[in-house]
Amino acid sequence: MDTQSVDELLDRGGDALPRRPGIPEPRREALWLLAAAWGRDTTWVRLHRETTVPGEVVRRYEDWLERRAAGVPAHHLTGVCPFWGRPFRVSPEVLIPRPETELLVERALALELPPRARVVDVGTGSGCLAVTLALERPGWRVAATDRSAAALWMARRNARALGAGARLVLTDLVAGLTGPVHLVAANLPYVPAQAMAELPVEVRHDPRGALDGGPDGLALVRRLLAGLPRLLSPAGVALLELGEGQAEAVAREAAPWGLKVAARIKDLGGCERIVELRPRTGRRESS
Ligand SMILES: C[S@@+](CC[C@H](N)C(=O)[O-])C[C@H]1O[C@@H](n2cnc3c(N)ncnc32)[C@H](O)[C@@H]1O
């Protein structure tokens, strides 16, 4: 009963998955799940449509289809999410890395920082930012914080598996860290509390503590801004990921802390997703 072809399974998967914003193309999603359940890539699976799929793969695929239809994100089923081309382990205790966060990486790698720059990733979750920056710039001295021990455990696991050296610190934002730091990268929770109930079903599987940014979404960002002046070097940079319509408020709130907006980077949807802040008195540094 378990011996079925790729084509049959994809047809069944396409029918089993409901089309909704989180699953815009059910058959494509089914293909992705079947490939992951089989440990193959999607192109290989597409090229083997008549092939009989092993029983244990069929059982895993069918279990995943059922849970996916119920709203469990695909990356929670597979336990892995790609970020900047590398596989990061994920669990329900960490935010699934989002493609838009790669914009922050892109900007960070374009900065002219000292070869041994000190970098802090605040609210590291899976470790995707800290690990990526440490691997892409091996000279940088990267630290990462989170207040969730479970998240730090996953970040440590990812750092080890991918061979990145990053110091992981269980703390509130940047408490206990000392400067000068050349780059602060932060994708902190920024969803306004009252919007939490309206999030798509998939997003509601992310930990609340990774999403809920308080009444206007900026409670944590605001607290981080207050910590930046003592931490950032005079030529330092802070890259903050934000939600829709928050960049203006952050620019306003950063000013009293002696920080100016040096750039606002839009994502593909036109949202000002990344804000780059620098000390107003900033100057170039060579080390
Ligand atoms: C939106 S997730 C981002 C995770 C990861 N940096 C990414 O981009 O995928 C926010 C992270 O901030 C952490 N966090 C929330 N409040 C914090 C705080 N007060 N201090 C440190 N980390 C915090 C959460 O536990 C979560 O891992």
The ligand as an SDF file (V2000), in Angstrom:
LIG
                    3D

 27 29  0  0  0  0  0  0  0  0999 V2000
   12.4430   38.3820   15.9160 C   0  0  0  0  0  0  0  0  0  0  0  0
   13.4140   37.1930   16.7720 S   0  0  0  0  0  0  0  0  0  0  0  0
   14.8970   37.2840   15.8010 C   0  0  0  0  0  0  0  0  0  0  0  0
   15.7490   36.0720   15.8450 C   0  0  0  0  0  0  0  0  0  0  0  0
   16.9460   36.1190   14.8620 C   0  0  0  0  0  0  0  0  0  0  0  0
   17.8210   37.2220   15.1520 N   0  0  0  0  0  0  0  0  0  0  0  0
   16.4470   36.2280   13.4380 C   0  0  0  0  0  0  0  0  0  0  0  0
   16.6410   37.2840   12.8250 O   0  0  0  0  0  0  0  0  0  0  0  0
   15.8660   35.2590   12.9210 O   0  0  0  0  0  0  0  0  0  0  0  0
   13.7940   38.1000   18.2140 C   0  0  0  0  0  0  0  0  0  0  0  0
   14.6740   37.4110   19.2400 C   0  0  0  0  0  0  0  0  0  0  0  0
   14.8970   38.3510   20.3000 O   0  0  0  0  0  0  0  0  0  0  0  0
   14.8510   37.6640   21.5350 C   0  0  0  0  0  0  0  0  0  0  0  0
   14.5230   38.6320   22.5830 N   0  0  0  0  0  0  0  0  0  0  0  0
   13.3040   39.1300   22.9140 C   0  0  0  0  0  0  0  0  0  0  0  0
   13.4280   39.9760   23.9330 N   0  0  0  0  0  0  0  0  0  0  0  0
   14.7340   40.0260   24.2620 C   0  0  0  0  0  0  0  0  0  0  0  0
   15.4800   40.7230   25.2520 C   0  0  0  0  0  0  0  0  0  0  0  0
   14.8880   41.5420   26.1160 N   0  0  0  0  0  0  0  0  0  0  0  0
   16.8140   40.5240   25.3180 N   0  0  0  0  0  0  0  0  0  0  0  0
   17.4250   39.6790   24.4410 C   0  0  0  0  0  0  0  0  0  0  0  0
   16.7690   38.9930   23.4910 N   0  0  0  0  0  0  0  0  0  0  0  0
   15.4430   39.1660   23.3970 C   0  0  0  0  0  0  0  0  0  0  0  0
   13.8160   36.5850   21.3430 C   0  0  0  0  0  0  0  0  0  0  0  0
   13.9830   35.5390   22.2860 O   0  0  0  0  0  0  0  0  0  0  0  0
   14.0980   36.1750   19.8940 C   0  0  0  0  0  0  0  0  0  0  0  0
   15.0210   35.1190   19.8450 O   0  0  0  0  0  0  0  0  0  0  0  0
  1  2  1  0
  2  3  1  0
  2 10  1  0
  3  4  1  0
  4  5  1  0
  5  6  1  0
  5  7  1  0
  7  8  2  0
  7  9  1  0
 10 11  1  0
 11 12  1  0
 11 26  1  0
 12 13  1  0
 13 14  1  0
 13 24  1  0
 14 15  1  0
 14 23  1  0
 15 16  2  0
 16 17  1  0
 17 18  1  0
 17 23  2  0
 18 19  1  0
 18 20  2  0
 20 21  1  0
 21 22  2  0
 22 23  1  0
 24 25  1  0
 24 26  1  0
 26 27  1  0
M  CHG  2   2   1   9  -1
M  END
$$$$
